[in-house]
Amino acid sequence: MANLNMNFDVVDPISPEKGERIRHALEQMEGINQVQIDFHENKVNVGYTPGMITVQSIKEAIESQGVDVSDRGDS
């Protein structure tokens, strides 16, 4: 199955410590292929395999690290 990329907009600035915790949490999940943290734009870009993981699971994993993901653009 093809991989997809999705940007998750974070409401507040991402500190380097939270960025590393987010990266670690996501990289431990099955179906996650790549994680990039954009500290300047407050975004988490995630490459994932649909069918192995859901967008909601990714969002919850990010939020479990103490940041809020914006719901703008979620479908």
N, CA, C and O atoms as a printed pandas DataFrame, in Angstrom:
     atom_number atom_name residue_name chain_id  residue_number  x_coord  y_coord  z_coord
0              1         N          MET        A               1    0.850   -1.186    0.000
1              2        CA          MET        A               1    0.000    0.000    0.000
2              3         C          MET        A               1    0.891    1.244    0.000
3              4         O          MET        A               1    1.963    1.242    0.605
4              5         N          ALA        A               2    0.453    2.285   -0.668
5              6        CA          ALA        A               2    1.232    3.522   -0.785
6              7         C          ALA        A               2    1.292    4.258    0.546
7              8         O          ALA        A               2    0.357    4.224    1.346
8              9         N          ASN        A               3    2.418    4.920    0.752
9             10        CA          ASN        A               3    2.581    5.740    1.942
10            11         C          ASN        A               3    1.977    7.110    1.701
11            12         O          ASN        A               3    1.953    7.598    0.571
12            13         N          LEU        A               4    1.495    7.720    2.753
13            14        CA          LEU        A               4    0.968    9.078    2.699
14            15         C          LEU        A               4    1.739    9.946    3.677
15            16         O          LEU        A               4    2.322    9.450    4.640
16            17         N          ASN        A               5    1.737   11.252    3.418
17            18        CA          ASN        A               5    2.309   12.232    4.338
18            19         C          ASN        A               5    1.197   13.142    4.814
19            20         O          ASN        A               5    0.287   13.479    4.056
20            21         N          MET        A               6    1.275   13.534    6.063
21            22        CA          MET        A               6    0.284   14.459    6.611
22            23         C          MET        A               6    0.973   15.404    7.580
23            24         O          MET        A               6    1.810   14.993    8.383
24            25         N          ASN        A               7    0.606   16.678    7.490
25            26        CA          ASN        A               7    1.078   17.683    8.439
26            27         C          ASN        A               7    0.063   17.830    9.554
27            28         O          ASN        A               7   -1.138   17.930    9.304
28            29         N          PHE        A               8    0.543   17.844   10.772
29            30        CA          PHE        A               8   -0.295   18.111   11.938
30            31         C          PHE        A               8    0.141   19.450   12.500
31            32         O          PHE        A               8    1.282   19.604   12.935
32            33         N          ASP        A               9   -0.768   20.423   12.493
33            34        CA          ASP        A               9   -0.484   21.751   13.028
34            35         C          ASP        A               9   -0.636   21.713   14.545
35            36         O          ASP        A               9   -1.664   21.289   15.071
36            37         N          VAL        A              10    0.408   22.165   15.233
37            38        CA          VAL        A              10    0.396   22.202   16.692
38            39         C          VAL        A              10    0.053   23.626   17.123
39            40         O          VAL        A              10    0.572   24.594   16.567
40            41         N          VAL        A              11   -0.826   23.743   18.120
41            42        CA          VAL        A              11   -1.350   25.041   18.544
42            43         C          VAL        A              11   -0.260   25.939   19.127
43            44         O          VAL        A              11   -0.145   27.098   18.728
44            45         N          ASP        A              12    0.528   25.435   20.048
45            46        CA          ASP        A              12    1.558   26.228   20.704
46            47         C          ASP        A              12    2.936   25.851   20.170
47            48         O          ASP        A              12    3.092   24.785   19.575
48            49         N          PRO        A              13    3.936   26.705   20.372
49            50        CA          PRO        A              13    5.286   26.373   19.917
50            51         C          PRO        A              13    5.768   25.024   20.477
51            52         O          PRO        A              13    5.478   24.670   21.619
52            53         N          ILE        A              14    6.500   24.295   19.655
53            54        CA          ILE        A              14    7.049   22.997   20.059
54            55         C          ILE        A              14    8.470   23.230   20.571
55            56         O          ILE        A              14    9.330   23.720   19.839
56            57         N          SER        A              15    8.702   22.877   21.818
57            58        CA          SER        A              15   10.055   22.990   22.364
58            59         C          SER        A              15   10.897   21.832   21.824
59            60         O          SER        A              15   10.351   20.810   21.408
60            61         N          PRO        A              16   12.216   21.985   21.828
61            62        CA          PRO        A              16   13.067   20.873   21.386
62            63         C          PRO        A              16   12.827   19.585   22.183
63            64         O          PRO        A              16   12.875   18.492   21.619
64            65         N          GLU        A              17   12.571   19.707   23.477
65            66        CA          GLU        A              17   12.325   18.533   24.302
66            67         C          GLU        A              17   11.037   17.833   23.896
67            68         O          GLU        A              17   11.003   16.609   23.770
68            69         N          LYS        A              18    9.972   18.613   23.691
69            70        CA          LYS        A              18    8.708   18.021   23.256
70            71         C          LYS        A              18    8.843   17.448   21.854
71            72         O          LYS        A              18    8.257   16.410   21.547
72            73         N          GLY        A              19    9.605   18.112   21.009
73            74        CA          GLY        A              19    9.826   17.609   19.661
74            75         C          GLY        A              19   10.457   16.226   19.683
75            76         O          GLY        A              19   10.050   15.342   18.929
76            77         N          GLU        A              20   11.443   16.036   20.539
77            78        CA          GLU        A              20   12.095   14.727   20.637
78            79         C          GLU        A              20   11.155   13.675   21.209
79            80         O          GLU        A              20   11.175   12.521   20.783
80            81         N          ARG        A              21   10.329   14.075   22.177
81            82        CA          ARG        A              21    9.355   13.125   22.746
82            83         C          ARG        A              21    8.315   12.735   21.701
83            84         O          ARG        A              21    7.927   11.570   21.609
84            85         N          ILE        A              22    7.863   13.714   20.914
85            86        CA          ILE        A              22    6.900   13.427   19.847
86            87         C          ILE        A              22    7.523   12.471   18.839
87            88         O          ILE        A              22    6.913   11.468   18.469
88            89         N          ARG        A              23    8.745   12.784   18.393
89            90        CA          ARG        A              23    9.430   11.932   17.414
90            91         C          ARG        A              23    9.564   10.497   17.943
91            92         O          ARG        A              23    9.270    9.536   17.232
92            93         N          HIS        A              24   10.004   10.368   19.174
93            94        CA          HIS        A              24   10.200    9.040   19.758
94            95         C          HIS        A              24    8.874    8.277   19.841
95            96         O          HIS        A              24    8.810    7.102   19.478
96            97         N          ALA        A              25    7.819    8.941   20.315
97            98        CA          ALA        A              25    6.517    8.281   20.453
98            99         C          ALA        A              25    6.009    7.793   19.098
99           100         O          ALA        A              25    5.512    6.673   18.985
100          101         N          LEU        A              26    6.135    8.633   18.075
101          102        CA          LEU        A              26    5.634    8.258   16.757
102          103         C          LEU        A              26    6.475    7.161   16.114
103          104         O          LEU        A              26    5.929    6.248   15.494
104          105         N          GLU        A              27    7.779    7.240   16.252
105          106        CA          GLU        A              27    8.652    6.256   15.615
106          107         C          GLU        A              27    8.476    4.861   16.210
107          108         O          GLU        A              27    8.875    3.876   15.588
108          109         N          GLN        A              28    7.889    4.759   17.395
109          110        CA          GLN        A              28    7.632    3.462   18.018
110          111         C          GLN        A              28    6.366    2.800   17.487
111          112         O          GLN        A              28    6.122    1.625   17.761
112          113         N          MET        A              29    5.559    3.542   16.731
113          114        CA          MET        A              29    4.271    3.041   16.271
114          115         C          MET        A              29    4.402    2.324   14.928
115          116         O          MET        A              29    5.094    2.793   14.025
116          117         N          GLU        A              30    3.735    1.191   14.815
117          118        CA          GLU        A              30    3.731    0.450   13.565
118          119         C          GLU        A              30    2.968    1.253   12.512
119          120         O          GLU        A              30    1.888    1.779   12.783
120          121         N          GLY        A              31    3.535    1.342   11.321
121          122        CA          GLY        A              31    2.897    2.075   10.233
122          123         C          GLY        A              31    3.465    3.467   10.032
123          124         O          GLY        A              31    3.148    4.120    9.037
124          125         N          ILE        A              32    4.301    3.940   10.958
125          126        CA          ILE        A              32    4.944    5.243   10.813
126          127         C          ILE        A              32    6.263    5.044   10.075
127          128         O          ILE        A              32    7.100    4.242   10.491
128          129         N          ASN        A              33    6.442    5.777    8.977
129          130        CA          ASN        A              33    7.638    5.622    8.152
130          131         C          ASN        A              33    8.631    6.759    8.320
131          132         O          ASN        A              33    9.833    6.579    8.120
132          133         N          GLN        A              34    8.128    7.928    8.688
133          134        CA          GLN        A              34    9.001    9.093    8.782
134          135         C          GLN        A              34    8.329   10.147    9.653
135          136         O          GLN        A              34    7.109   10.310    9.632
136          137         N          VAL        A              35    9.163   10.866   10.426
137          138        CA          VAL        A              35    8.666   11.951   11.274
138          139         C          VAL        A              35    9.601   13.132   11.112
139          140         O          VAL        A              35   10.814   12.998   11.267
140          141         N          GLN        A              36    9.035   14.296   10.799
141          142        CA          GLN        A              36    9.806   15.533   10.729
142          143         C          GLN        A              36    9.097   16.575   11.580
143          144         O          GLN        A              36    7.886   16.769   11.470
144          145         N          ILE        A              37    9.865   17.238   12.425
145          146        CA          ILE        A              37    9.329   18.300   13.274
146          147         C          ILE        A              37    9.776   19.633   12.687
147          148         O          ILE        A              37   10.971   19.860   12.504
148          149         N          ASP        A              38    8.824   20.513   12.390
149          150        CA          ASP        A              38    9.128   21.859   11.902
150          151         C          ASP        A              38    8.879   22.820   13.057
151          152         O          ASP        A              38    7.748   23.244   13.295
152          153         N          PHE        A              39    9.947   23.157   13.769
153          154        CA          PHE        A              39    9.823   24.020   14.944
154          155         C          PHE        A              39    9.411   25.433   14.558
155          156         O          PHE        A              39    8.741   26.118   15.331
156          157         N          HIS        A              40    9.805   25.870   13.376
157          158        CA          HIS        A              40    9.493   27.213   12.909
158          159         C          HIS        A              40    8.007   27.391   12.611
159          160         O          HIS        A              40    7.420   28.429   12.920
160          161         N          GLU        A              41    7.412   26.376   12.013
161          162        CA          GLU        A              41    6.000   26.433   11.617
162          163         C          GLU        A              41    5.071   25.716   12.598
163          164         O          GLU        A              41    3.856   25.705   12.402
164          165         N          ASN        A              42    5.633   25.119   13.651
165          166        CA          ASN        A              42    4.839   24.356   14.632
166          167         C          ASN        A              42    4.031   23.258   13.964
167          168         O          ASN        A              42    2.821   23.144   14.162
168          169         N          LYS        A              43    4.730   22.446   13.162
169          170        CA          LYS        A              43    4.092   21.342   12.458
170          171         C          LYS        A              43    4.865   20.053   12.700
171          172         O          LYS        A              43    6.079   20.051   12.900
172          173         N          VAL        A              44    4.118   18.969   12.673
173          174        CA          VAL        A              44    4.707   17.635   12.702
174          175         C          VAL        A              44    4.288   16.969   11.394
175          176         O          VAL        A              44    3.100   16.751   11.158
176          177         N          ASN        A              45    5.258   16.647   10.551
177          178        CA          ASN        A              45    4.974   15.969    9.290
178          179         C          ASN        A              45    5.238   14.486    9.503
179          180         O          ASN        A              45    6.319   14.085    9.934
180          181         N          VAL        A              46    4.236   13.690    9.193
181          182        CA          VAL        A              46    4.318   12.256    9.436
182          183         C          VAL        A              46    4.069   11.500    8.138
183          184         O          VAL        A              46    3.070   11.729    7.456
184          185         N          GLY        A              47    4.973   10.610    7.807
185          186        CA          GLY        A              47    4.768    9.667    6.712
186          187         C          GLY        A              47    4.261    8.375    7.312
187          188         O          GLY        A              47    4.867    7.843    8.242
188          189         N          TYR        A              48    3.149    7.858    6.789
189          190        CA          TYR        A              48    2.547    6.663    7.375
190          191         C          TYR        A              48    1.913    5.787    6.299
191          192         O          TYR        A              48    1.704    6.216    5.164
192          193         N          THR        A              49    1.619    4.570    6.682
193          194        CA          THR        A              49    0.976    3.616    5.791
194          195         C          THR        A              49   -0.478    3.455    6.216
195          196         O          THR        A              49   -0.754    2.874    7.265
196          197         N          PRO        A              50   -1.426    3.971    5.398
197          198        CA          PRO        A              50   -2.845    3.789    5.730
198          199         C          PRO        A              50   -3.173    2.298    5.823
199          200         O          PRO        A              50   -2.609    1.478    5.098
200          201         N          GLY        A              51   -4.070    1.972    6.703
201          202        CA          GLY        A              51   -4.418    0.573    6.908
202          203         C          GLY        A              51   -3.619   -0.045    8.038
203          204         O          GLY        A              51   -4.050   -1.018    8.656
204          205         N          MET        A              52   -2.452    0.526    8.306
205          206        CA          MET        A              52   -1.643    0.057    9.438
206          207         C          MET        A              52   -1.842    0.960   10.649
207          208         O          MET        A              52   -1.678    0.530   11.790
208          209         N          ILE        A              53   -2.196    2.212   10.389
209          210        CA          ILE        A              53   -2.377    3.190   11.470
210          211         C          ILE        A              53   -3.369    4.240   10.996
211          212         O          ILE        A              53   -3.455    4.525    9.802
212          213         N          THR        A              54   -4.116    4.814   11.926
213          214        CA          THR        A              54   -5.097    5.838   11.567
214          215         C          THR        A              54   -4.569    7.237   11.883
215          216         O          THR        A              54   -3.684    7.413   12.720
216          217         N          VAL        A              55   -5.128    8.212   11.199
217          218        CA          VAL        A              55   -4.779    9.601   11.466
218          219         C          VAL        A              55   -5.112    9.948   12.912
219          220         O          VAL        A              55   -4.354   10.665   13.566
220          221         N          GLN        A              56   -6.227    9.450   13.413
221          222        CA          GLN        A              56   -6.616    9.728   14.799
222          223         C          GLN        A              56   -5.584    9.183   15.784
223          224         O          GLN        A              56   -5.279    9.837   16.781
224          225         N          SER        A              57   -5.047    8.002   15.517
225          226        CA          SER        A              57   -4.019    7.423   16.396
226          227         C          SER        A              57   -2.756    8.266   16.402
227          228         O          SER        A              57   -2.126    8.446   17.444
228          229         N          ILE        A              58   -2.386    8.786   15.231
229          230        CA          ILE        A              58   -1.203    9.651   15.132
230          231         C          ILE        A              58   -1.435   10.919   15.937
231          232         O          ILE        A              58   -0.578   11.342   16.713
232          233         N          LYS        A              59   -2.605   11.522   15.743
233          234        CA          LYS        A              59   -2.947   12.756   16.460
234          235         C          LYS        A              59   -2.912   12.524   17.976
235          236         O          LYS        A              59   -2.373   13.345   18.719
236          237         N          GLU        A              60   -3.479   11.423   18.425
237          238        CA          GLU        A              60   -3.499   11.121   19.859
238          239         C          GLU        A              60   -2.087   10.906   20.399
239          240         O          GLU        A              60   -1.788   11.304   21.525
240          241         N          ALA        A              61   -1.216   10.280   19.605
241          242        CA          ALA        A              61    0.163   10.062   20.042
242          243         C          ALA        A              61    0.897   11.396   20.195
243          244         O          ALA        A              61    1.668   11.583   21.136
244          245         N          ILE        A              62    0.654   12.316   19.267
245          246        CA          ILE        A              62    1.272   13.647   19.358
246          247         C          ILE        A              62    0.756   14.363   20.603
247          248         O          ILE        A              62    1.537   14.916   21.377
248          249         N          GLU        A              63   -0.550   14.349   20.790
249          250        CA          GLU        A              63   -1.146   15.058   21.927
250          251         C          GLU        A              63   -0.761   14.430   23.263
251          252         O          GLU        A              63   -0.759   15.116   24.285
252          253         N          SER        A              64   -0.439   13.150   23.272
253          254        CA          SER        A              64   -0.038   12.498   24.525
254          255         C          SER        A              64    1.303   13.031   25.029
255          256         O          SER        A              64    1.697   12.760   26.164
256          257         N          GLN        A              65    2.002   13.789   24.182
257          258        CA          GLN        A              65    3.295   14.360   24.574
258          259         C          GLN        A              65    3.164   15.796   25.079
259          260         O          GLN        A              65    4.164   16.498   25.230
260          261         N          GLY        A              66    1.930   16.229   25.338
261          262        CA          GLY        A              66    1.714   17.521   25.982
262          263         C          GLY        A              66    1.521   18.697   25.046
263          264         O          GLY        A              66    1.712   19.845   25.447
264          265         N          VAL        A              67    1.143   18.428   23.800
265          266        CA          VAL        A              67    0.836   19.504   22.862
266          267         C          VAL        A              67   -0.559   19.272   22.288
267          268         O          VAL        A              67   -1.046   18.142   22.247
268          269         N          ASP        A              68   -1.192   20.357   21.847
269          270        CA          ASP        A              68   -2.507   20.254   21.226
270          271         C          ASP        A              68   -2.385   20.362   19.719
271          272         O          ASP        A              68   -1.705   21.253   19.210
272          273         N          VAL        A              69   -3.042   19.456   19.001
273          274        CA          VAL        A              69   -3.060   19.476   17.543
274          275         C          VAL        A              69   -4.299   20.218   17.115
275          276         O          VAL        A              69   -5.395   19.945   17.604
276          277         N          SER        A              70   -4.132   21.165   16.195
277          278        CA          SER        A              70   -5.255   21.928   15.673
278          279         C          SER        A              70   -6.181   21.008   14.887
279          280         O          SER        A              70   -5.723   20.096   14.199
280          281         N          ASP        A              71   -7.475   21.251   14.990
281          282        CA          ASP        A              71   -8.445   20.459   14.241
282          283         C          ASP        A              71   -8.728   21.043   12.869
283          284         O          ASP        A              71   -9.527   20.491   12.112
284          285         N          ARG        A              72   -8.082   22.154   12.540
285          286        CA          ARG        A              72   -8.297   22.751   11.223
286          287         C          ARG        A              72   -7.876   21.774   10.134
287          288         O          ARG        A              72   -6.781   21.213   10.169
288          289         N          GLY        A              73   -8.755   21.585    9.183
289          290        CA          GLY        A              73   -8.415   20.750    8.045
290          291         C          GLY        A              73   -8.612   19.263    8.270
291          292         O          GLY        A              73   -8.462   18.480    7.332
292          293         N          ASP        A              74   -8.945   18.849    9.489
293          294        CA          ASP        A              74   -9.199   17.422    9.699
294          295         C          ASP        A              74  -10.484   17.036    8.995
295          296         O          ASP        A              74  -11.449   17.800    8.972
296          297         N          SER        A              75  -10.488   15.846    8.420
297          298        CA          SER        A              75  -11.719   15.388    7.779
298          299         C          SER        A              75  -12.112   14.029    8.304
299          300         O          SER        A              75  -13.127   13.475    7.882
